[in-house]
Amino acid sequence: MIRVKFPSAFTSITKERRIEVEADGKTVGELLDILFERYGSTLRERLMKDGELVPFINIFVNGEDIRYLNGLQTELKDGDEVAFIPAVAGG
């Protein structure tokens, strides 16, 4: 099982902050497809634009930003934790 953590801003879509998903042996991209199927196009619109991840949401696997791993091709294994973290900007 893969543990998935959503930011509070997503709870209007997901209705929950944490879930577990059967995605062992899959990639982050395949996990996203599972989540899009479960939560519909609204989640897809929040995370993707023109087939790419939006720049203001970061995805971490076990605390590592997927941009520094293999991006959407980052492989997942049983027990992994995937967290969606909104980017913070300030000035």
C-alpha positions as CSV (number, residue, x, y, z in Angstrom):
1,M,0.0,0.0,0.0
2,I,1.1,3.5,-0.8
3,R,0.2,6.2,1.7
4,V,-1.0,9.5,0.1
5,K,-1.1,12.8,1.9
6,F,-3.1,15.7,0.4
7,P,-2.9,19.4,1.4
8,S,-5.9,20.8,3.2
9,A,-6.6,22.8,0.1
10,F,-7.5,19.5,-1.7
11,T,-10.0,18.3,0.9
12,S,-12.9,19.9,-1.0
13,I,-12.1,17.4,-3.8
14,T,-10.8,14.4,-1.9
15,K,-12.9,14.7,1.3
16,E,-9.9,13.3,3.2
17,R,-6.3,14.3,4.0
18,R,-4.8,10.8,4.0
19,I,-5.6,7.7,2.0
20,E,-3.9,4.4,1.2
21,V,-3.8,3.1,-2.4
22,E,-2.8,-0.2,-4.0
23,A,0.0,1.1,-6.2
24,D,3.0,-1.1,-5.3
25,G,5.2,-1.5,-8.4
26,K,3.7,1.5,-10.2
27,T,5.1,4.9,-10.9
28,V,4.1,8.3,-9.6
29,G,2.4,9.0,-12.9
30,E,0.4,5.8,-12.7
31,L,-0.6,6.7,-9.1
32,L,-1.8,10.0,-10.4
33,D,-4.0,8.2,-13.0
34,I,-5.5,6.1,-10.1
35,L,-6.2,9.3,-8.2
36,F,-7.7,11.1,-11.2
37,E,-10.0,8.1,-11.7
38,R,-11.0,8.2,-8.1
39,Y,-11.5,11.9,-7.7
40,G,-12.3,13.1,-11.2
41,S,-11.2,15.9,-13.5
42,T,-11.1,18.5,-10.8
43,L,-8.0,16.9,-9.2
44,R,-6.4,16.5,-12.6
45,E,-7.0,20.3,-13.3
46,R,-5.4,21.2,-10.0
47,L,-2.3,19.1,-10.7
48,M,-1.7,19.0,-14.4
49,K,-1.7,21.5,-17.3
50,D,-1.0,20.4,-20.9
51,G,0.2,17.0,-19.7
52,E,2.8,18.5,-17.2
53,L,2.7,19.0,-13.5
54,V,1.8,22.5,-12.5
55,P,4.8,24.3,-10.9
56,F,3.0,25.3,-7.7
57,I,2.4,21.8,-6.4
58,N,5.4,19.7,-5.4
59,I,5.2,15.9,-5.1
60,F,7.4,14.1,-2.6
61,V,8.0,10.4,-2.2
62,N,9.3,9.6,1.2
63,G,10.4,13.2,1.7
64,E,12.2,13.5,-1.7
65,D,11.0,15.9,-4.4
66,I,10.2,13.8,-7.5
67,R,11.9,16.5,-9.6
68,Y,15.2,15.3,-8.2
69,L,14.3,11.6,-8.6
70,N,12.8,10.3,-11.8
71,G,9.8,12.7,-12.1
72,L,6.5,11.0,-12.9
73,Q,8.5,7.9,-13.7
74,T,9.6,7.6,-10.0
75,E,8.8,4.0,-9.0
76,L,6.8,3.3,-5.9
77,K,7.0,0.4,-3.5
78,D,4.9,-1.0,-0.7
79,G,5.1,1.4,2.3
80,D,6.1,4.5,0.4
81,E,4.5,7.8,1.3
82,V,3.5,10.3,-1.4
83,A,2.8,13.9,-0.3
84,F,1.4,16.7,-2.4
85,I,2.8,20.0,-1.0
86,P,1.8,23.4,-2.3
87,A,4.7,25.7,-3.2
88,V,5.1,28.6,-0.8
89,A,6.1,32.0,-2.2
90,G,6.6,35.2,-0.2
91,G,8.2,38.5,-0.4
